[in-house]
């Protein structure tokens, strides 16, 4: 199976990439890696630490189709967490 990696900017202003990655895993079952794993310390963490990395390997298409709904679920839960 082909492996694809994508780094994206998360929408939760003021939240670190580590916090977002943790909540994605714990709340909606999506495992990502924080951007801090792949870059030097940020000069302006509040602006620069907004990236997470999705790695999709050995995941079937049916599971991938669930990702948008899971992301939306976290978006709705975010302020209550």
Secondary structure as UniProt FT lines:
FT   STRAND          4..9
FT   TURN            13..14
FT   HELIX           17..28
FT   STRAND          32..34
FT   HELIX           35..37
FT   HELIX           45..48
FT   STRAND          51..56
FT   HELIX           61..64
FT   TURN            65..66
FT   HELIX           67..77
FT   HELIX           78..80
//
